[in-house]
Amino acid sequence: MTDTARLLRSRSFVELGARQRARALLDPGTFRELLGPFDRLMSPWLPRQGIVPQADDGVIIAKGRLNGRSAVVAAIEGGFQGGSMGEVGGAKIAGALELASEDNRNGIPTCAVLLLETGGVRLQEANLGLAAIAEIQAAIVELREWQPVIGLVAGSVGCFGGMAIAAGLCSHLLVTREARLGLNGPQVIEQEAGIAEYDARDRPLIWGLTGGEQRHASGLADGYMTDDIEALRERLLQLLDEPSRERASQYDWFLGRLARLGVACPQLDATAVRALYQGESK
């Protein structure tokens, strides 16, 4: 098949909403949503601040199968409040992961997939959102002792804040070229450190430092795929059977890389970042 024919047959994953993404990854006919919009489980805090809530709080939870394997999928809707994590949405994700752990304890092997389109904690819910993210992180650590937890960052919001830490805790992380991954978002860095430190409008710089291709080349992601539903699903299924690199336990190695940087060092470009992380074997 020629590249042109392959492109014409491809279907974009990035352009799908969160619910469509979850359905596209699961085996056909197995998608079953838990706590959907008709359950009306939404944030009680947003209306008090003049913000219209969403009936599912921007988080879709589904159970189904991945190549016949029992799975839960938690998909964050980046179009609602930037995919931010609040009390309700965070509790839904943590609860789904805990449900998967309970299945495993009962002899039902159940893995999990997190579709991460999030700017991190929802500022309007402050400490409640932070507590929810902490519960998600704890639930990931528990479940990965039983079955893989796969994080997928596709685009276009990216994955930032405390949820970027959650991504790092996953058994495997899969990204696309459109993805971005970082602890702080470009606007936050520019606001706090100034435009000379980080220009949030410089898209080549941003993707050169935090884009999916760069994160994969730097060893921070296990899979790097084009924006195509079938290709992403195929790689996801492969990762379910691959041993985890357990990046969360390699903190000494990563801290050593960061220790090479001084506070007065010049702005790194994409090449320098790759050299920093590829300098030695892990």
C-alpha positions as CSV (number, residue, x, y, z in Angstrom):
1,M,0.0,0.0,0.0
2,T,1.4,3.4,-0.9
3,D,1.7,6.2,1.6
4,T,-1.1,8.1,-0.1
5,A,-3.5,5.2,0.1
6,R,-2.6,4.5,3.7
7,L,-3.2,8.2,4.5
8,L,-6.6,8.1,2.8
9,R,-7.7,5.0,4.7
10,S,-6.5,6.3,8.1
11,R,-9.0,7.6,10.7
12,S,-7.9,10.3,13.1
13,F,-7.9,9.5,16.9
14,V,-7.1,13.0,17.9
15,E,-10.2,14.4,16.3
16,L,-12.5,12.1,18.3
17,G,-14.2,13.1,21.6
18,A,-13.4,11.2,24.8
19,R,-16.3,8.9,24.5
20,Q,-15.6,8.1,20.9
21,R,-11.9,7.4,21.8
22,A,-12.8,4.9,24.4
23,R,-15.3,3.1,22.1
24,A,-12.7,3.1,19.3
25,L,-10.1,1.3,21.4
26,L,-12.3,-1.4,22.9
27,D,-13.3,-4.5,21.0
28,P,-16.4,-3.9,18.9
29,G,-19.6,-4.4,20.8
30,T,-18.0,-4.5,24.3
31,F,-18.2,-0.8,25.3
32,R,-20.3,-0.3,28.4
33,E,-20.2,3.1,30.0
34,L,-20.3,3.5,33.8
35,L,-21.7,6.6,35.5
36,G,-22.6,8.2,32.2
37,P,-24.2,11.6,31.6
38,F,-27.7,10.4,32.4
39,D,-26.5,9.6,36.0
40,R,-26.1,13.4,36.3
41,L,-22.9,13.0,38.5
42,M,-21.4,16.5,38.1
43,S,-19.3,19.0,40.1
44,P,-21.3,20.8,42.8
45,W,-18.6,23.6,42.9
46,L,-18.6,24.9,39.4
47,P,-22.2,26.5,39.4
48,R,-21.2,28.4,42.6
49,Q,-18.5,30.1,40.5
50,G,-20.8,30.9,37.5
51,I,-19.5,27.9,35.4
52,V,-21.9,25.6,33.7
53,P,-21.0,22.0,34.8
54,Q,-21.0,18.9,32.5
55,A,-23.2,15.9,33.3
56,D,-20.3,13.5,33.4
57,D,-17.8,16.1,34.7
58,G,-15.7,15.6,31.5
59,V,-14.7,12.0,32.4
60,I,-15.9,8.9,30.6
61,I,-15.5,5.5,32.3
62,A,-16.1,2.4,30.3
63,K,-15.7,-1.3,30.8
64,G,-15.1,-3.7,27.9
65,R,-12.5,-5.9,26.3
66,L,-9.2,-5.3,24.6
67,N,-8.4,-8.2,22.3
68,G,-10.6,-10.4,24.5
69,R,-9.0,-9.2,27.8
70,S,-11.2,-7.5,30.4
71,A,-10.4,-3.8,30.6
72,V,-11.5,-0.4,32.0
73,V,-10.9,2.8,30.1
74,A,-11.0,6.2,31.6
75,A,-11.1,9.0,29.0
76,I,-10.7,12.7,29.8
77,E,-12.6,15.2,27.7
78,G,-10.1,17.9,26.9
79,G,-12.8,20.2,25.5
80,F,-14.4,20.6,29.0
81,Q,-12.5,23.0,31.3
82,G,-9.2,22.0,29.5
83,G,-9.6,18.4,30.8
84,S,-9.0,19.6,34.3
85,M,-9.3,17.2,37.2
86,G,-11.9,18.1,39.9
87,E,-13.5,16.1,42.7
88,V,-16.0,14.2,40.7
89,G,-14.0,13.4,37.6
90,G,-11.0,12.4,39.7
91,A,-13.1,10.1,41.8
92,K,-14.5,8.4,38.7
93,I,-11.0,7.6,37.4
94,A,-9.7,6.5,40.8
95,G,-12.9,4.4,41.3
96,A,-12.5,2.7,37.9
97,L,-8.9,1.8,38.7
98,E,-9.9,0.5,42.1
99,L,-12.7,-1.5,40.4
100,A,-10.1,-3.1,38.2
101,S,-7.9,-4.0,41.2
102,E,-11.0,-5.6,42.8
103,D,-11.6,-7.6,39.7
104,N,-8.0,-8.9,39.9
105,R,-8.4,-9.8,43.5
106,N,-11.5,-11.8,42.6
107,G,-9.6,-13.7,39.9
108,I,-10.7,-11.6,36.9
109,P,-7.5,-10.2,35.2
110,T,-8.4,-6.6,34.3
111,C,-6.1,-4.0,32.8
112,A,-6.7,-0.3,32.4
113,V,-6.2,2.4,29.8
114,L,-6.1,6.1,30.7
115,L,-6.7,8.6,27.8
116,L,-5.0,11.7,29.2
117,E,-6.1,15.0,27.8
118,T,-5.7,17.3,30.8
119,G,-4.1,20.4,32.0
120,G,-3.9,18.9,35.5
121,V,-5.8,20.1,38.6
122,R,-9.0,22.1,38.2
123,L,-8.1,25.4,39.8
124,Q,-11.8,26.1,40.7
125,E,-11.7,23.0,42.9
126,A,-8.2,23.5,44.3
127,N,-7.3,21.0,47.1
128,L,-10.2,18.8,46.2
129,G,-8.7,18.3,42.7
130,L,-5.3,17.7,44.1
131,A,-6.7,15.1,46.5
132,A,-8.4,13.4,43.6
133,I,-5.2,13.2,41.5
134,A,-3.4,11.7,44.5
135,E,-6.1,9.0,44.7
136,I,-5.6,8.3,41.0
137,Q,-1.9,8.0,41.4
138,A,-2.3,5.6,44.4
139,A,-4.8,3.5,42.4
140,I,-2.4,3.3,39.4
141,V,0.4,2.0,41.7
142,E,-1.9,-0.6,43.2
143,L,-3.3,-1.9,39.9
144,R,0.0,-2.1,38.0
145,E,1.0,-4.8,40.5
146,W,-1.7,-7.0,39.0
147,Q,-2.1,-5.9,35.4
148,P,-0.8,-3.2,33.0
149,V,-2.0,0.4,33.2
150,I,-1.5,2.1,29.8
151,G,-1.5,5.8,29.5
152,L,-2.2,7.4,26.1
153,V,-1.6,11.0,25.3
154,A,-2.9,11.8,21.9
155,G,-3.6,15.6,21.6
156,S,-4.5,18.4,21.4
157,V,-4.6,19.5,25.0
158,G,-1.7,17.4,26.2
159,C,-1.0,16.1,29.7
160,F,0.3,18.4,32.4
161,G,0.4,19.0,36.1
162,G,-0.3,16.3,38.6
163,M,-1.7,14.1,35.8
164,A,1.7,14.2,34.1
165,I,3.0,12.5,37.2
166,A,0.1,10.0,36.9
167,A,1.3,9.3,33.3
168,G,4.8,8.6,34.6
169,L,3.4,6.1,37.0
170,C,1.7,4.0,34.3
171,S,3.2,0.7,33.2
172,H,3.5,2.1,29.7
173,L,3.0,5.4,28.0
174,L,1.9,5.8,24.4
175,V,2.0,9.2,22.6
176,T,1.4,10.7,19.2
177,R,3.2,13.4,17.3
178,E,0.4,15.8,18.4
179,A,0.8,15.0,22.0
180,R,2.5,17.1,24.7
181,L,3.7,16.0,28.1
182,G,5.1,18.1,30.9
183,L,4.8,19.0,34.5
184,N,4.0,22.7,33.8
185,G,2.2,24.0,30.7
186,P,3.8,26.7,28.5
187,Q,1.5,29.4,29.7
188,V,2.2,28.7,33.3
189,I,6.0,28.7,32.7
190,E,5.8,32.0,30.8
191,Q,3.6,33.6,33.5
192,E,5.9,32.6,36.3
193,A,9.4,32.9,34.7
194,G,8.8,35.3,31.9
195,I,8.8,35.1,28.1
196,A,12.5,35.1,27.9
197,E,12.5,31.7,29.7
198,Y,9.6,30.2,27.7
199,D,7.6,31.7,24.9
200,A,4.2,30.1,25.0
201,R,3.5,31.2,21.4
202,D,6.6,29.5,20.1
203,R,5.0,26.2,18.9
204,P,8.2,24.7,17.4
205,L,10.0,25.3,20.7
206,I,7.1,23.8,22.7
207,W,6.8,20.6,20.6
208,G,10.5,20.4,20.3
209,L,10.8,20.2,24.1
210,T,7.6,18.5,25.3
211,G,6.0,17.0,22.1
212,G,5.3,13.3,21.7
213,E,8.2,12.6,19.3
214,Q,10.7,14.3,21.7
215,R,9.3,12.5,24.8
216,H,9.6,9.2,23.1
217,A,13.1,9.9,21.8
218,S,14.1,10.9,25.4
219,G,12.8,7.6,26.8
220,L,9.9,9.1,28.6
221,A,7.3,7.3,26.5
222,D,7.3,3.7,25.3
223,G,5.4,4.1,22.1
224,Y,5.2,6.8,19.4
225,M,2.5,6.5,16.7
226,T,0.9,8.4,14.0
227,D,-2.6,9.8,14.5
228,D,-4.5,6.7,13.3
229,I,-7.0,4.7,15.3
230,E,-6.0,1.3,14.1
231,A,-2.3,2.0,14.5
232,L,-2.8,3.3,18.0
233,R,-5.0,0.3,19.0
234,E,-2.5,-2.2,17.6
235,R,0.4,-0.6,19.5
236,L,-1.7,-0.4,22.6
237,L,-2.4,-4.2,22.4
238,Q,1.3,-4.8,22.0
239,L,2.2,-2.8,25.1
240,L,-0.2,-4.9,27.2
241,D,2.1,-7.9,26.7
242,E,5.4,-6.1,27.1
243,P,7.3,-5.8,30.4
244,S,7.1,-2.4,32.0
245,R,10.2,-0.2,32.1
246,E,9.2,1.0,35.5
247,R,10.4,4.5,35.0
248,A,8.9,5.5,38.4
249,S,11.6,3.4,40.1
250,Q,14.4,5.0,38.1
251,Y,14.2,8.4,39.8
252,D,18.0,8.4,40.7
253,W,18.8,8.2,37.0
254,F,16.5,11.0,36.0
255,L,17.6,13.2,38.9
256,G,21.1,12.7,37.8
257,R,20.2,14.0,34.3
258,L,18.6,17.1,35.9
259,A,21.5,17.7,38.2
260,R,23.6,18.4,35.1
261,L,21.5,21.6,34.5
262,G,22.3,24.7,36.4
263,V,19.9,27.5,37.1
264,A,22.0,29.8,34.8
265,C,22.1,27.4,31.9
266,P,20.9,28.7,28.5
267,Q,17.6,27.6,27.0
268,L,17.9,24.1,25.8
269,D,16.8,23.1,22.3
270,A,15.4,19.8,21.2
271,T,18.8,18.3,20.3
272,A,20.3,19.2,23.6
273,V,17.3,17.7,25.5
274,R,17.7,14.4,23.6
275,A,21.4,14.3,24.2
276,L,20.8,14.9,27.9
277,Y,18.5,11.9,28.2
278,Q,20.3,9.6,25.7
279,G,23.8,10.2,27.1
280,E,23.9,7.0,29.0
281,S,22.1,3.7,29.0
282,K,19.4,3.2,31.5
